[in-house]
């Protein structure tokens, strides 16, 4: 590992097989154009993860471009020790690979050692610290507990208790946020991007929301999700005089996680809740209600049944062949 103050030139393979060195200005233009091929949420995620890796390398005097496989392995290990999730580690690896490949550099993430380190961190996360594990699912019973407590006044970090009016407003948003994210199985980025023009209220007291672009739909084809009567009423309760182009939940993805955590804590719920909890909880509820993996996969817009099977593994056991056998034995 060593430092290098001079910029690394992008090497682009031409039709003649030659590798011309580009100026720094052209380097950035090529990389910026390539990044634009990805969805906005992916670009933001890659950019943030890459900046964090750059800062870490500079703090430890390691070369950033090209980075050595040992540097990447050490970075991932450090991030895991800080309590970062496996998903965050994978995002960091993807961002590092992307920045190298778009500059014509061999990515250090392809090294077998980096893959082994990540596998080891994944196994450690699966069997040890909750900080690296899966967020707890926010089920229907958890939502009921949040409904019963969300509008009660809370005390902030300063010790000051919010007014009843403020508590009602905040609580109504918390309830709508959780119930809509559950019914539509929304990711945090999808909830943040939702505008009122994406919501259509139906005559049967339900609603339809259009997801314009998501993690698994980077071409922006879109998806329409069903919202049940109760979640629809929750949405109507917070709409007020908002315009069609106004955001339904004008908060950040980080704030979504914080609000769900705070609402769960106020309801007396135990466990590590996050912005992913409504989606996980609805998956558990659907499987427990008897819906098969194909239906749950479609509802959650997953590319494969692997993740819903993982989230609902406990519920699947209760509805499995052994459980049904004992039920019949009676």
C-alpha positions, 0 to 999 in steps of 0.5 A: 500500500502506498500513496500517490499524489498524481491523478490516475489516468482513465484508460479506455479501450478503443476500436484499435486496441490502444489505450489513450491516457485521458486528461483529468477533465476527460476522466471525470466527464467519462465517469460522470456520464457513466454514472448517469446510466444508473437510477438517481438513488443508485447514483447517490448511494454510490457517490456517498459510499465512494466518498466515505472510502476516499476519506478513510483512505486519506486518513490512513494514507492509503492509495485510493485509485487504484486501491489495493485489495488489502486496502478494501479488505481492511476498509470493509473490516473497519466498517463492520467493526463500527456496526455497519450492516452487510448491505452497507458493506456490499454497497461499499464494495460495489461503489469501489468496483464501479469507480475503478471499472469506469476509469478503466482500472482493474477493480481490487474487489475482484480479488479472492481475498476481498470476497473471503473477507466479506463472506467471513463478515457475513457469517459473523453478522448472521451469528453474532451482533444484532447491529449487523443483523436483520431489522425486526419486522414491523407486523400488524400487531406492532402497527396496532401498538403504534396507532395506540401511542403515536399521538401521545406527546413525547419529550425531546432530547432537551427534555421539553415535551411537545404540545398536544397539537404537535403530537397529533400532527407528528403522530398522524404522519408516523401512522400514515408512514408506517401503514403505507410502507407496509401495505405498499411494501415500500423501500425508504427511497420509494416512500421519500420519492412519493408525491401526491400525484402518485396517489389515487383514491378509489371509490371503495375506500382503498387507494393506488399508489404509483412507484415511479422508480425503485431499486429493482426498476432502474429503467423507470417502468413503474409499478402500481401498489394497492393500499388498504382502506385503513392506510388510505384513511391514514393518508387522507388524514395528513393530506390537508391542502398539499398540492399534486407535486408536493411530497407525501412524506417530505423527509429524508430516508434517514429521518424515516428510519429515525421516526419508525424507531422512535414510534416503536420505542414509544409503543413499547416494542422491543427489537431493532426497528429500521426503515426496512421494518414495515416491508419485512413485517408485511412479508412475515404477515403475508406468509403467516396468512398462507400466501406463497412465496411467488405472490409475496415476491410479486407484492414486494417487487423482488427479482427472486424469492430468496429475500422473502423466503429469508424474511418469512422463514419463521412463519414458513416453519409454522406452516410447513409440512411437519407443522401440518402433519402434527395438526392432522394428528391432532 
